[in-house]
């Protein structure tokens, strides 16, 4: 009997949708490893977010002929991509399902940093009535935002920024234009975008090419009044260089949802910086996440069952996205 294992909890209607497509398959699903740990070997398809245990089982059983992994996250940098390639395992991800909540979080960071909302919240807790420098701050309207990594999330961020009358610059590997981006360039023109932007939003995946792509030189290329926002991957930023840039006033502030080490260590200076917002890698959290991920899964599963290619979110194992 063919078998599919989903290494996380599913709602009843998700299970019914999958069973309707594979009524003759064995379907195992659940959050606790006790439910599926004895079922992994022999599974043709594994869905969900891979954890350390799933990874260990896969790497320790080279005879396991796994055919397809549907990752319920977007980032795949921590998955065994080289081993997937070696064993001809197809990998699809859930890129794009978090476009709305992540874009909303980015705009919240931008508004918060610009209008000092976090300062008001702190003052409120202490019953302090003070303008806290708000009269010297600016506004988002007519400013320039540079979006690094213009995929589904980047385009949604751009769309919201356009509602504020902002000029949108974009960076992506192909430099392919987008209807919501005023000017799109390739990665070779990164410094140009950084120097022109009042807000820099990093939505890049973590690859060999993007690892620590934002460092000392890049922060120095930014305006001293610019805000840096990272909702992509922590490893794309040289965190020590960013901390120095914040301390020295090379940039005005930062909104951060991802870090080089997660959870962010208690000793990190970022916790105590008044011009930094720290979020616990939660920008993509939404009540609709699993519904959207399952939709991608079922769309691909229909193609898979009739021998067609996986048409949605197929990851290029060489490019790592």
C-alpha positions as CSV (number, residue, x, y, z in Angstrom):
1,X,0.0,0.0,0.0
2,X,1.3,3.4,-0.9
3,X,1.8,5.7,2.1
4,X,1.8,9.4,2.9
5,X,3.0,10.8,6.2
6,X,2.2,14.4,7.4
7,X,4.4,15.3,10.3
8,X,2.0,17.8,11.9
9,X,-1.6,18.1,13.0
10,X,-4.3,18.5,10.3
11,X,-7.9,19.7,10.6
12,X,-10.7,17.4,9.6
13,X,-11.4,19.0,6.3
14,X,-7.7,18.9,5.4
15,X,-7.7,15.1,6.0
16,X,-10.8,14.7,4.0
17,X,-9.4,16.6,1.0
18,X,-6.3,14.4,1.0
19,X,-8.2,11.2,1.5
20,X,-10.5,12.1,-1.4
21,X,-7.4,12.2,-3.7
22,X,-5.7,9.1,-2.3
23,X,-8.5,6.8,-0.9
24,X,-6.3,3.7,-1.3
25,X,-3.2,5.1,0.4
26,X,-2.3,4.9,4.0
27,X,-2.4,8.4,5.5
28,X,-0.6,9.0,8.7
29,X,-0.6,12.5,10.3
30,X,-0.1,14.1,13.6
31,X,2.1,16.6,15.6
32,X,3.6,14.1,18.1
33,X,6.4,11.9,16.7
34,X,5.0,8.9,18.4
35,X,2.2,8.9,15.8
36,X,4.4,8.9,12.8
37,X,8.0,7.9,13.7
38,X,7.4,4.2,13.0
39,X,5.7,5.1,9.7
40,X,8.3,7.3,8.0
41,X,10.3,4.5,6.4
42,X,8.5,3.5,3.3
43,X,6.5,6.6,2.9
44,X,6.3,7.9,-0.7
45,X,5.4,11.4,0.3
46,X,6.2,13.3,3.5
47,X,4.5,16.6,4.2
48,X,4.7,19.2,6.9
49,X,7.6,21.0,8.6
50,X,10.6,18.7,8.9
51,X,12.1,18.7,12.4
52,X,15.4,17.2,13.7
53,X,13.9,13.7,14.2
54,X,12.5,13.5,10.6
55,X,15.9,14.7,9.3
56,X,17.8,12.1,11.3
57,X,15.6,9.2,10.1
58,X,15.9,10.3,6.5
59,X,19.7,10.6,6.6
60,X,20.2,7.3,8.5
61,X,18.1,5.3,6.0
62,X,19.6,5.6,2.5
63,X,17.5,2.7,1.3
64,X,14.3,4.8,1.9
65,X,13.0,5.6,-1.5
66,X,11.2,8.9,-0.6
67,X,9.8,10.5,-3.8
68,X,8.4,13.9,-2.7
69,X,8.6,16.3,0.2
70,X,5.9,18.9,0.5
71,X,7.5,21.4,3.0
72,X,4.9,23.5,4.9
73,X,7.3,26.3,5.3
74,X,8.9,28.7,2.8
75,X,12.6,28.6,3.7
76,X,14.4,25.3,2.8
77,X,18.0,26.2,3.7
78,X,18.0,23.8,6.7
79,X,16.8,20.8,4.7
80,X,19.2,18.2,3.3
81,X,19.0,19.6,-0.3
82,X,22.2,17.8,-1.5
83,X,20.8,14.5,-0.2
84,X,17.5,15.2,-1.9
85,X,19.3,15.8,-5.1
86,X,21.3,12.6,-4.7
87,X,18.2,10.5,-4.1
88,X,16.0,12.3,-6.7
89,X,13.6,13.5,-4.1
90,X,11.3,16.3,-5.4
91,X,10.8,19.2,-3.0
92,X,8.0,21.7,-3.0
93,X,7.5,24.4,-0.4
94,X,4.7,26.8,0.8
95,X,6.3,30.0,-0.5
96,X,3.7,32.7,-0.8
97,X,1.2,31.5,1.7
98,X,2.4,34.1,4.2
99,X,2.5,37.0,1.8
100,X,-0.4,38.8,3.5
101,X,0.7,38.6,7.2
102,X,4.4,39.2,6.4
103,X,3.6,42.2,4.3
104,X,1.3,43.5,7.1
105,X,4.2,43.0,9.6
106,X,6.6,44.9,7.4
107,X,4.2,47.8,7.2
108,X,3.7,47.7,11.0
109,X,7.5,47.8,11.5
110,X,7.8,50.7,9.0
111,X,4.9,52.7,10.7
112,X,6.2,51.9,14.2
113,X,9.7,53.0,13.5
114,X,8.6,56.1,11.6
115,X,5.9,57.3,14.0
116,X,7.6,56.0,17.2
117,X,4.6,54.0,18.3
118,X,6.7,51.7,20.4
119,X,8.0,54.7,22.3
120,X,4.4,55.7,23.1
121,X,3.6,52.2,24.3
122,X,6.6,52.3,26.7
123,X,5.6,55.8,27.9
124,X,2.1,54.6,28.5
125,X,3.3,51.8,30.7
126,X,5.1,54.4,32.8
127,X,2.2,57.0,32.6
128,X,4.5,59.5,30.8
129,X,2.9,62.2,28.7
130,X,5.7,63.2,26.2
131,X,6.0,63.8,22.5
132,X,9.3,61.8,22.5
133,X,10.6,63.6,19.5
134,X,7.7,62.8,17.2
135,X,7.7,66.3,15.8
136,X,11.2,65.7,14.4
137,X,10.3,62.5,12.7
138,X,9.2,62.0,9.2
139,X,6.4,60.2,7.4
140,X,6.2,57.3,5.0
141,X,4.4,59.0,2.2
142,X,6.5,59.7,-0.9
143,X,9.5,58.0,0.6
144,X,11.5,55.2,-1.2
145,X,11.5,51.6,-0.2
146,X,14.0,49.1,-1.5
147,X,12.8,45.4,-1.4
148,X,15.5,42.8,-1.6
149,X,14.0,39.5,-3.0
150,X,10.9,40.4,-4.9
151,X,8.9,37.2,-4.9
152,X,5.3,36.7,-3.8
153,X,6.0,38.3,-0.4
154,X,8.0,41.2,-1.9
155,X,5.3,42.0,-4.4
156,X,2.7,42.1,-1.7
157,X,4.9,44.5,0.4
158,X,5.3,46.6,-2.7
159,X,1.6,46.8,-3.3
160,X,0.9,48.0,0.2
161,X,3.8,50.5,0.0
162,X,2.3,52.0,-3.2
163,X,-0.9,52.7,-1.2
164,X,1.3,55.1,0.8
165,X,2.5,56.8,-2.4
166,X,6.0,55.4,-2.0
167,X,8.5,54.8,-4.7
168,X,9.4,51.1,-4.8
169,X,12.8,49.8,-5.9
170,X,13.3,46.0,-6.2
171,X,16.1,43.6,-6.3
172,X,15.8,40.1,-7.7
173,X,18.2,37.6,-9.3
174,X,16.5,37.7,-12.7
175,X,15.7,41.5,-12.6
176,X,12.4,40.6,-14.3
177,X,10.1,43.7,-14.0
178,X,7.0,43.7,-11.8
179,X,3.9,45.8,-12.2
180,X,4.1,47.0,-8.6
181,X,7.8,47.9,-8.6
182,X,8.9,51.2,-10.1
183,X,12.4,50.0,-10.8
184,X,13.7,46.4,-10.7
185,X,17.4,45.6,-10.8
186,X,19.7,42.6,-10.5
187,X,21.8,41.7,-7.4
188,X,24.8,43.5,-9.0
189,X,23.0,46.8,-8.4
190,X,22.3,46.2,-4.7
191,X,24.4,49.1,-3.5
192,X,22.4,51.5,-5.8
193,X,19.1,50.4,-4.2
194,X,20.5,50.6,-0.7
195,X,21.8,54.2,-1.3
196,X,18.4,55.4,-2.6
197,X,16.1,53.8,0.0
198,X,14.6,55.3,3.1
199,X,13.4,51.7,4.1
200,X,15.3,48.6,3.1
201,X,13.2,45.4,3.4
202,X,15.1,42.1,3.2
203,X,13.0,39.3,1.9
204,X,15.8,37.2,0.5
205,X,16.1,33.4,0.8
206,X,19.3,32.0,2.4
207,X,21.6,30.6,-0.3
208,X,25.3,30.5,-0.9
209,X,24.9,33.7,-2.8
210,X,22.9,35.6,-0.2
211,X,24.7,34.5,3.0
212,X,25.7,37.6,4.9
213,X,25.1,39.7,1.7
214,X,24.2,42.6,3.9
215,X,27.3,43.6,5.9
216,X,29.4,46.5,6.9
217,X,29.8,47.9,3.4
218,X,26.1,47.6,2.7
219,X,25.1,49.3,5.9
220,X,27.5,52.1,5.2
221,X,25.9,52.5,1.7
222,X,22.5,53.2,3.3
223,X,21.2,56.6,4.4
224,X,21.8,57.4,8.0
225,X,18.1,58.0,8.2
226,X,17.1,54.6,6.7
227,X,15.4,51.8,8.5
228,X,16.4,48.2,7.9
229,X,13.8,45.5,8.1
230,X,14.5,41.8,7.8
231,X,11.7,39.2,7.4
232,X,13.7,36.9,5.1
233,X,16.4,34.8,6.8
234,X,18.7,35.9,9.6
235,X,21.8,34.4,7.8
236,X,21.5,36.9,5.0
237,X,22.7,39.6,7.4
238,X,26.0,40.1,9.2
239,X,24.4,40.6,12.6
240,X,27.6,42.1,14.2
241,X,27.9,44.6,11.4
242,X,24.2,45.5,11.8
243,X,24.6,46.0,15.5
244,X,27.6,48.3,14.9
245,X,25.7,50.2,12.2
246,X,22.8,50.8,14.7
247,X,25.2,51.8,17.5
248,X,27.2,54.2,15.3
249,X,24.2,55.8,13.7
250,X,24.9,54.4,10.2
251,X,21.2,53.6,10.0
252,X,18.3,54.9,12.0
253,X,16.7,51.7,13.2
254,X,15.6,48.2,12.4
255,X,12.6,45.9,12.5
256,X,13.8,42.3,12.8
257,X,11.8,39.0,12.7
258,X,14.7,36.7,11.8
259,X,18.2,36.3,13.3
260,X,21.4,34.4,12.8
261,X,20.7,32.4,15.9
262,X,17.1,31.7,17.0
263,X,15.8,32.2,19.6
264,X,17.8,35.4,19.8
265,X,20.3,34.9,22.7
266,X,19.5,36.9,25.9
267,X,22.9,38.6,25.7
268,X,22.3,40.1,22.3
269,X,22.5,44.0,22.4
270,X,19.5,44.1,20.1
271,X,17.1,43.5,23.0
272,X,18.1,46.8,24.7
273,X,18.1,49.1,21.6
274,X,15.3,51.6,21.6
275,X,15.5,51.9,17.8
276,X,15.1,48.2,17.2
277,X,11.9,46.1,17.2
278,X,12.6,42.4,17.9
279,X,9.9,39.8,16.8
280,X,10.2,36.0,17.4
281,X,10.1,34.9,13.8
282,X,6.4,35.2,13.8
283,X,5.7,37.5,10.8
284,X,4.2,34.7,8.8
285,X,1.9,33.4,11.5
286,X,-1.8,33.5,10.5
287,X,-4.9,31.5,11.1
288,X,-5.1,30.8,7.3
289,X,-1.5,29.3,7.0
290,X,-2.4,25.6,6.9
291,X,-5.4,26.1,4.6
292,X,-3.2,27.8,2.0
293,X,-0.4,25.3,2.4
294,X,-2.8,22.4,2.0
295,X,-4.2,24.0,-1.2
296,X,-0.7,24.0,-2.7
297,X,-0.2,20.4,-1.6
298,X,-3.5,19.2,-3.1
299,X,-2.9,21.0,-6.4
300,X,0.5,19.4,-6.7
301,X,-0.9,16.0,-5.6
302,X,-3.4,16.0,-8.4
303,X,-0.6,16.4,-10.9
304,X,1.6,13.9,-9.1
305,X,-1.0,11.1,-9.2
306,X,-1.4,11.3,-13.0
307,X,2.3,11.5,-13.6
308,X,2.5,15.2,-14.4
309,X,5.1,17.6,-13.1
310,X,4.7,19.4,-9.8
311,X,3.5,22.8,-11.1
312,X,3.4,24.9,-8.0
313,X,6.4,25.9,-5.8
314,X,8.9,23.3,-7.1
315,X,12.2,24.1,-5.4
316,X,15.3,24.2,-7.5
317,X,17.7,22.2,-5.3
318,X,20.7,23.9,-6.8
319,X,19.5,27.4,-6.3
320,X,17.9,26.5,-2.9
321,X,14.6,28.2,-3.6
